[in-house]
């Protein structure tokens, strides 16, 4: 899971908004407004919400696991399994956007 997090960090997607979306996309939290607010509360003590570190993310997952009565390891496994799909989709979208931009610049 740390490798997947580091990839997000390299892409600048280790902010609270992106991490909450990742949690929703991987069904760690529901897509409802109330669930999103609970997920955001996990990061309320983070000093720099634009640059969350791995340890803080792990702590947030542990809190989420406690709230949902699941083990942090179980959540991490789900995130690792689904995270690669998310990373592939993000990469494909970025490549498509780059190609579109290149095509537009040629015109």
GIVEN-V341705 format. One record per run of one state. SS is the DSSP state (H for helix, E for strand, L for the rest). FROM is the first residue (numbers start at 0). TO is the last residue. If there is no record, write none. Layout:
SS&FROM&TO  SS&FROM&TO
This chain:
L&0&0  H&1&9  L&10&14  H&15&24  L&25&31  H&32&40  L&41&52  H&53&67  L&68&70  H&71&105  L&106&106
